[in-house]
Amino acid sequence: MPTPLAQAKKSAFDIANQLDDAADAIRDRSRQVYAAGKISLDEYTDARIKEMELRAEASVVAAVNLGAALDAATQAGQNIEQAIADAKARIETVKAFRKGLEIVAALVVLAGALASGKANAVVQAGKDVADLV
């Protein structure tokens, strides 16, 4: 199912294309009737002015539509950047929590070594705690 932005883009470009087609038709028709001598130079000039107005309107419709698409893309980019920043913050929280668990585990090992009374185990556990802190 197309998004509202995609639907708006399609209809806006359809409108711009229809305006451009109408301008082409005015140009072609006014050239034919002027060449056939059925309209005056003033009428021909007025027809060409209408053609240019339609082309300008088509350009405005297309530009406004492209501006809206650019705004939507910019917003999506900002959302992605924010999501990345949030994910990085969560990763840092997990890393800090993991480091805390490692320290607690090393302290438990140190406590066990102290309780066992084995000097070598106490020294090793002490070094392990020191390395983590």
N, C-alpha and C positions, 0 to 999 in steps of 0.2 A: 504494500500500500504506500503510495507516494506521500511524502511529508508535505505539510502545508507550504513550506518554503519551495519545494520542488513544484507543487501545483501552481503557486504564484509565479514562479519563474517561467513555467511553460505558458501560462496564460498571458503574462506580460510580453514575452517574446512573440506569441501569436498576435497580440494586439499590435506590437511594433511592426511585425511583418505585414499585417493587413494595412496599416497606415502607409507603409512603404509601397505596397502593391497599389493602393489607391492613388498615391502620388505618381507612380508609373503610368497608371491609366489616364490621369489628368494630363500628364506630359504627352503621351502618345496621341490622345484624342485632340488636344489643343493644337499640336503640330499638324495633324491631318486636316482639321477644319480651317486652320490658318492658311495652310498651303493651298487648300481648295478655294480660298477667298471667301469663306462663309462667316468669318469673324474678323473684326478690326484688330489692329496692332494693340490697342488698349485692352481689348478683351483677351487677346493672347497673353499680354503681359500680366493681366489679372489672374489668368489661369496658371501661369508659371509661378506667381506669388503664392497662390493656394497650394501648388505642388511643393514649394519650398517650406511652407508652414507645416504641411503634413510630414515632410521629412524631418523637420525640426522636432515635431511632436513625437515621432517615432524614436528619435535619438534620446529625447527626455525620458520616455517610457523605459527604454533599454538601460539608460544610465541609472535611473532610480532603482530599477530591478537589480542591476549589478551592485549598486550601493547596499541594498538590503542583503544581498547574498554575501558581500564582503563583511558587513556587520555581523552576520550570523557566523561566518567562519572565524572572525576575530574572537567572538564570544566563546566559540567552541575551543579555540586555541587557549584562551585564558582558563577555561574549565580544565583542560588537560594539564596545563602548567600547575594549577592548584592541586589537582589530583596527584601529580608527581611529587609536589612538595609535601603533601599530606602523607604519601606512602613513605617518603624518605624519613619523615618524623617518626612514623610508626616503626620503621626498621631500626632507627636509633634507640627507640624505647625498648624494643625487643633485645637489642644488643646489650643495653644497659642492664636489663632484667637478667639476661643470661649471665653476664659478668657477675652480678650480685649472687646468683645461684652458685656459680663456680667458687666464689669466696666463701659462701656459707658451707658448701661441701668440703672445702679445704679446712675450714675451722672445725668441722665435725671430725674430720680425719685427725686433725691436731689434738682435739679433745680425746679421741680414742687412743692416740699414741701416748698422751699424758697419763691416761688412766691405766694403760698397760705397763707404764714405767720403763719402756724400752727406749734408751737414749738415742739410738740410731733412728728409730721411727719418729721420735719427737723432733730431732734435728731436721730430718727430711720433710716432715709435715710443716715445720716452721719455715723452711726454705720455700715450700710450695705456696704457703700463705703470703710470704713476702713477695714472691714473683707475681702474684695476682694483684697485690695492692700496690 
